[in-house]
Amino acid sequence: MTNDVSFAAPSPGPSAPLTSAPLTSPAVPQPEQRRILRTALPGPRSRQLQRRRDAALPNGLGVTLPVFVERAGGGVLVDVDGNHLIDFASGIAVTSVGASAPAVVTRVREQAARFTHTCFLVTEYDGYVEVAERLNALTPGDHPKRTALFSTGAEAVENAVKIARAATGRPGVVVFDHAYHGRSMMTLAMTAKEVPYKSGFGPFPGEVHRAPYACPLRGPGGPGGVAEQALAALRELLERVGADTVAAVVVEPLQGEGGFVVPAPGFLAGVERIAREHGIVLVADEVQAGMGRTGTVFASEHEGIVPDLVCTAKALGGGLPLAAVTGRAELMDAVAPGGLGGTYAGNPVACAAALGVLEMLADGTLLHRARRIERTVREQLEPLAAELPAVAEVRGRGAMMAVEFVRPGSLEPDAELARAVAARCHAEGVLTLVCGTYGNVIRLLPPLVIPEDLLREGLDVLAASIRSAS
């Protein structure tokens, strides 16, 4: 089966000076930007490789779609059987600038030819410093800042907790319902979802307290009172545990694995205000929502908050493992020399990749693209919420969008329907991801460089899958 949709450039809106084609360079050829299905999915070569995988890897490593990718770029993944899949996952928000972006690939090649590693804690290199300088300038607030680089999002979050504890002399950490912060033991304690992330791995570190997140769809007090109710609960929690024992409040400005929840207006500003009142460090976990994904460089910018510490990862490295904690200089400097770092932290090749990502974000084109993607998603999917009782909500910001499914006539989560929709999309060559505390949300994370017509085709497949599965 082959899909031969022609590639026609759409007419961009007046405020979105975008092109249909992905950002490419002759030096880094991109896969043909079409959905092409040459076999059923997974194809015979992928199934053969899957048998090898099953024999060599543990069961604990799950997989969303068991196809093996040969190359990728723009909005397309090409598997070993020659199928071209529309990518609505971006490696879980990692390849936001594309999986083979010229600005990233060129810098990586040049750096790898010079040297691949020295350990920045042993001998230094300027790429690390340049990434830090750029993050210091880009993160919200004009106060003096410092940046420390790490390898993963969980590492960044865990080090933010360390920094907050060192700066305040307090042990406590406040997180929120539906939060996801990572898979290390400390970040698992901070993560809300039990299965599959926490089940069987306890006991977890203590001094972690959980407050309600201002979820408009399900929060207490109805849509109008969600923020007020959640902030009142946060104040009550701090009174109960002792605000003077809390080092940090860690919050996702737009929740990721928890269901792509956009907080009710005023909630994040209220959290910031409460943290300031009590001398608590406000940490924004921007691991999934940051680096242009929501149409601003950082999701915190939508609410006008200025976190004390900002955690970034995923898209920062353009596909290579890199993470960062950026924050107020006086907080970052509270840790004694040797207290931060890691063997691979701020690897020079990953830093080179990050500089390519930052170069692509610099002129604002990709931020416009993220906002354009949101408009397109809403245009094509929001009518389903009025048409189908099973679609509770289409929500998100920029290129971080989601559809939540419920049992008709209620807000009871329908995880079975979400899985069925994802399976139908996968069979048609559109890669989607399921998320949410209840597993009832389809999340959309297309690369910011996806061609407009490819995006629309993928959304057509998704909409048809929702209708048929419902």
N, C-alpha and C positions, 0 to 999 in steps of 0.2 A: 504494500500500500504506500503510495507516494502522494504527498500533498504538494501541489505545484502552484501555490499562491504567488502571483506576480509581485514584484517589489516596487511599489509606487510611493513616491514621497508625499506625505500628507501636508496640508496647509497648516502651519503652526499658528497658534493664537497670537494676538497683538502683543501680549506681554511675555511671550515665550519664544525668543529667537533661536529656535532649535532646528536641527536637521534630522532627517529620518535615519540616516546611516550612523552607525557607531563611530566613535572617534578612532580612527585607524591611521596606520602609516604603512607605506609600501614595504618597510623593513620588517614589519610584523604582520603578515597576512592573517586575516580573520576568516573563520568558517563562513560559508554561505549562510546568509541570514534568512533562512527559510525553515519551516517545520517539514521534515521529510521522514516518513516512516517506511523503511525498507523491509522490516521484519516486525513480528509481534514483539512486545517488550515484556521481559528481556529477550534479546536475540540469542542465537545459538552460541556465539563466541562469549557473550556475557554469562550465559548459563554454565559454560565450560569453566570460565574463570571463577564463577561463584562456587563451583565444587571444590576448586583448589583453596579458595578462601575459607570455606567451611572446615576443611581439613587442617588448616594452619592457624586459624584465629579463634579466640574464645567467643562463647555465646553472648557475653556481655556487650559486645560491640554490635549495636543494632544497625539497620540500614533502612532508608526510606524507599528507595527504588533500586533494585539490584541490577543496575547496568554499570558497565565499566567504561569510563570516559577516556577517549583517545586525545581529543583536543577541545578547546572551548574558547569563546570570545564573543564580544558583543552581547547578544541575548540568547546565544545558542550553545548547547552542549552536544558534541558529536561522540557517539559511543563506538565501541570497537566493531559493531555490526553495520556502521554507516548511517545510523539513525541520527537525525538532527532534532534535538528536543528543545522546546522553548523553556528557558530558565527563569522560573519565578522563585528561586531560592538563593542564588548568589552565594552558595556555600554557607548558608545561614548568615547572610549580610556581610560576608567577607569580601567577595569580589565585586564590590559596589562600582568600581571604575572599569569593570570587565576582567575576565579571567586571563587575558593576555594583552593587557593595555600597553601600548607602545612605550609610554613614558615610564612605566614600571619595568617592563622587560629590558629596555635598553640600559637603564641604570643598574639593574641586577646583573646583567652580563658584564658590564664594565667593572663593577665592584668585585664580582666573583673571580675575574681575571687578575685582580690586584691581590686580594686575600679574602678568605671566607670567614676568618675568626681570629681574634687574639685574646678575647675576654676583656671588656672595657675596664674591669677592675684590676687588670694586670698592666696592659698598655693601651693607650687611648687612640681614638680616631675621630675625625671631625664630623662624620655623618651623624653620630650620636648627638653631638652638640647642636648640629643644625636642626635635627628633628625636635630637640628640646626647645630651642629658640622659637621655632614656628608654633609649637603647641602653646608655649607661654604667651605668644601674641594672639593666638586664635581663641583660646578659651575665654569664657565670659569674665568681665571685670578688668579694670586697668591697674590693679594693685600689683606690686612686685611678685613674681612667681618663680617657681622652680619646677623642673620635670625630671622624674626618674623613669627609666624604661625597663620593661619586663618582657615576658614572652607570651602570656595568655591573659584573657580577661579575668579569670579567677585569681591569678597572681596579682593583677592590678588591684582588684577589690580587697584581697587579703592584705596587701601592703598599705592600702589606704587606711584600713583598720589599725594596722601597726603604727602608722604615722599619727593618727588621731589619738591613740592611746599614749604614745610617747609625748605628744604635745600637751595633753590635758592631765595626764596622770590618772585617768579614770579607766575602768574596765568595760563598761556597758556599751552595747551596740543596739540601736533600734532599727528594725527593718519593717516591711509591710506585707500584708496578705498578698498572695499570688506572685510574690517576688521570685526572681531567679537571679542568682549571683555567681554560680559556678559549681564545680564538682570537687574541689579540694575539701578537706574536712571542715575548715572554718566556713567556707562559702556554702557548703551543704547545710550547715547549721543556720545560715542566713536565708537559704532557699526555702520556699514554702511547699513545693510539690513533693509529695512523698514517693509516689511510684511514677517513673522508675528510678528517680535520682537518689533518694535517701534510703529506700527499703533495704534492710539488712546490713547497713553500713555503720549504724550507731554503736556506742554513744558518741554524740557530737560535742564540740566545745560549748561551754556555758556562757552566761552573760549576754545572751541574744534575746531581745524582746521584740514582739511582733504587734504592730498596730494596723488598723484598717486602712486600706488604700481607697481613695475616693473614686470608686468605679460607678460611673453614671447609670449603667444598665442595672446593676444589682446592689448598689450601695444603699445604706440605711437612709431613711428620710426622703426617699423619692429624688428624682433628678434635681429639683431645686435646692434640696438641703443636704446633698451628698457631701460637699466640701465641709460645711459647718459641722456635720455629724462626725466626719472622720477626724477633723482637727480637735473637736471636743474629746474624742476617744484618745487621741495622741496626748493631750494635756493630762487626761486622767491616768494614762499609763505612766507618764513621767512623774506624776505625783506619787503613784503607787510604788515605783521602783526607786525613786529618788533621782531627780534630774541631775543632781551633782555627782551621780555615779555613772552617768552616760557620757561616753567619749564622742560617739558619732551617731548621726542619723543617716542611713544609707538608703537612697531612693532612686528608682528608675524614673526619669522624666516622662517616659512613655514605656509602659511595661512590655517586655519581650515575650519570653516563654509563657508568662502568665496569661497571655491572650491579646497582646497588642492593645492594651487598655490605655486610652487617653484620659488622664485624670480630669475630674470636674474643675471648671474654672475657679481659680483662687486657692486651690488646694496646695500647690507647690509653693506659692507665695506665703501661705500660712505656715507651712512646714519650715520654710526659711526663717520666718519671723520668730517662731517658737524656738528654733535652734539658737538664734542670736540672743534671745532673752536669757537662755540658760548656759551660754558659753559652750554649746555643743557644736562639734564640727559637722557641717553639712557636706555630705559626699554624694555627688551625682554619678550614678552608674550609667555611663553613656556607651557601654561596650557595644550594644547592638544598635542603639538609636543615633549614635554620633557619627561624625565624619560625613555629613551631607545627606544622610539617609532620609531625614524628615523634611528636607527643603531648606534647612538652615544648617550651618556647620555642626552645631550642637543642639539637641532637642531642648535643652534648658532655655534656649533663646526664645522659644515660643511663649514661655511664661514670664520672661524677664527676670529670672532668678540668677543670682551669682553664687554658685557653690564655692565652698572653701577648698574642696578637692574634687577633681574630675577624673574619672577612670575611662580610658579609651582602649580599644583593641580591635578585633575583627577587621573592619575596613581599613584601619590605619596602615596595616602592613600590605595591603593589596594582594593578599594570598599567602604572604609569609608571616610566620609567628612573631608578632610584635604587640606590645601593650604599653600603657603609660599611666602614671599618676602625675597630674599637674595640679599645683595648688599654691596657696599663699606661702610666700617665702619663709615666714616665721614658723609655719607649721612644718613645712618640708625640712627645714634646717634643725628641727627638734630632735631628729634621729642622729645619734652619734656616728662618726665615720665607721664604715664596715657594717652598719645595721641594715643597709638596703643593698639590693643587687642580686646577682645570680650568674652562673657560668655562661648561660646563653642570653642573658638579659641585654637587650639593645644590640643584638648581633649585627655586624656591619652590612651584611647582605640584606637583612630585613630593614635596616635603616635606609638603605638605598631605595628599596621598594617604597617605603613610606614617603620619601622625598618625591618620588614619582606621583604618588597619590595626591600629596599636598600641592604639587604643581598643577595637576588636573583640576583641583578644586579652586584654585586661586582666582580664576576670572569669573566665577559665578555661574558658568554655563551649566554645570552639573546640578547646582542648586535649583536653577530654573527647570531642569529636566525632572528633578524629583517632584517639584510642584506640578509640573505638567502630567506626570504619571498619576498623581493623586486625582487630578481632574478627570483623566480618562477612566480610571478605575471607578470613580463615583458615577460618572456618566453611564457606564455600562452595567454596573452591579447594583447601584442603589434602587433602581426600579424593582429588583427582586424582593427587597424588603417589603414593598407594598403589595407585591404579587403573591408571595409565598409565605404562609404563616410560620414555616420552619426557619426562615431567615430573620433572626432577631435584630441584627444590626450589621451595617457596613461601616467600618470606622478606621481610624488611623490618621497618619500625617505623612505627606510626601510619598516616598516609595516604600513606606512601611504601613501596609494596609491589611485589613482582615475582614472576614465574614464569620459571624457567629451563628451556630445552629442550635435550635431548641425544639422541644416537643410542641407542636401546634397548640395554641391556647394557654401556654405557660412559659415560664423562663427555665424550665427543667432542661439541663444541657443534653444535647443529642450527639454524643460522641460517635455513635454508629453511623449516623448520616455524614458527619465530617469525614470519617474514614472511607465511606462509599464514594463521596465526591472526589476525594483525593485519588482513589483507585481508578475512577473513570478518567480523570485528567491524565494520570500516568499512562493509561492504556492508549490515550490519544496523543501522547508525546508532549505533554505539558507538565513540568515538574513543579509540584506544589508541596507545601509542608503543613502538617497539622500541629497545633499548639494549644495552649490554654490549660488552666488548672484541671479542667474537666475533660480535656481532649476533644472539645467540640468547636474548635476554631480553625479555619483555613487561613494561613498567613501568606501574604504576598510580599516577596522581597526581590523584585526584578533588579538586574543591574541598571544603574542610572544611565548607561549607554545603550539600552535596548532600543531598537528602532520602533517608531510609533506603530507602524502597521503590524509588526510582530507582536507587540504588546496587545493590540486590539484583537488579533487573532487568538492569542492565548486566553484573553478574557472571554471571548466568544465560546471557546471550548469549556472554560470554567462555568460560565452561565448555563450552557447546555447541560453540563454534568450535574449542576445543582437542580435544574428542572427535572431531569430524568430520575435522579436519585431521590428527589422529594416525592 
